[in-house]
Amino acid sequence: MPVNYIIHLTPFFASGQATHLKAVLTLKAPNVKAGEIIWNYETTFGNVPSYKYEGIIVALDSSGPLPIIKRQDDEDAAVEHWCTNRDTDGDVTLTLQPRPRDVDINTPIGPRTDLRHDQGGIIGGVRSFLPRPYGSNTYRFVVEWDLSYAPGGTRAVWSYGEGPEPVVKEGPIGMLWNTVLMVGPINSSPPAFPERPGPEGECSTYWFGSLPPYLDAVKDFPRQLFVLAAPFFEAQDGNYGVFIRKVVRGFGGTSFEASYVLDYTEDADTKSDCVLVNLLAHEMVHTFAFIGGEEDGSQNSWFLEGIAQFYCLYLPVRFGLRGIDYFIETLNGFLTAYYTNPKINISMDEAESTFYSDFYAESIPYMRGFVYLLLQDGLLTDSLLQNDARGNSLDTIVLDFIRRQRRGEVVNSKNWLEALYPWIGKERADAEYRSMLAGETIDLSRITTSLATLGMPLKLERVEQEIFEVGFDPSTTNSRVMTGLRSGSRAELAGLRNGDKLIRTSNVWECRDRMDRNFHFVVERDGERVHGKFWPRSFQSAVSFQCSLDV
């Protein structure tokens, strides 16, 4: 029987602006003994801190006040164990009042999990301000809202549906903990959530205020993709939410259960349709296709990010939502980003350990994972054709993993390799996997059949491309003070100096993917603002690949 877990949320406002939330969490009859863990609280996720609860936390049960004792996890410093000081009696209710995080231009960019203010409302990931019940139970989650203190027109949304009436979901704790909440003067597409979603479920996009034109133009794309992607990945649950929030710095997305958050800034450069479709599709694929981590702590980020890159390239074209121009532009951007990365040969372990502090390393799981999977897809396709076998190469493996995970099985890299063995051989599969993890450059000269699966005359050609180089220490983008300026680099030649205070810069990953992009900057030096730009490439080249129509 599932454990009932009720989350009652009340937003509070001042002068029409949401200020904070009151969260009343009711755990039905947990039967926890004195000193045992009743909740876990994640104090940070990646480089993003959660709301910090100061002082003593007190819950209530049938016997009265129930003091909660915090204890640090011996193996994970980012987790607090919240324990009881006596046996629980009946239902346990915990009341918390989290407030949005204060951020500014110097706040480092990381996962979009923190609770934030946004244009009169509040939005954030549940994991950043609510504890999760301890244990591996199945829960019946009930998320309900009290809007009696809110201005007229206030709406309240959870990843799985819109309140204020209770939204009920049943599943493991991650079904609640890794979701998004949003409350305030919400706009949406479609304007209102349908009372009776279709058999594939419903996908809605939510935001505060007015979207910039480039985002407004694609606000319906997630819905168009979802109704096709959900049956493709054999999704059994309906409903999906795309939450767009305005921030002071950063552009990008973070995936959650049945939802994702997309950040944008008011002064951001206009994004192309290709860039936006790529990002929106990437984050949605995360919901459907993934594998678990390893016993040694590795997260298999090469697969998590690589498979999202793979399908955000192919699915919009397969589904007829975008044409071959989208495919070629997106693929060429991915190949440029991989082959011109100056840290192309670092190990995957090093890339994961420096993911949030080095944008060169951050790119590795995405682009190396993608190129590796693209190669394996080509080899699988070749094998299927040579053996006159039925199947759809990588799709077959991914769908099998999805079915197994829904049955509660743990799927990781061991299962990935076992799936390759019948088609390309154990020795070859193991060798290429170890090579990918170690950082050896991947040769894509053998994947023409993979590209041909689109039914389009495409070809890959070797080319020389200048290596991506911003010319300063990657930590500069977080510290906002120029350090590690490389002598003789294009950045130095453009006038940047160590000690310059960064006011505004171009998005690094857009420059990484595109050979024609300049890096624009505004810095403050000696009380004056200096504007400039440079081509973020070194004076050395690397062997790369690019795709074109074979005419």
Order of alpha helices (4+ residues) and beta strands (2+ residues): beta-beta-beta-beta-beta-beta-beta-beta-beta-beta-beta-beta-beta-beta-beta-beta-alpha-beta-beta-beta-alpha-alpha-beta-beta-beta-alpha-alpha-alpha-alpha-alpha-alpha-alpha-alpha-alpha-beta-alpha-alpha-beta-alpha-beta-beta-beta
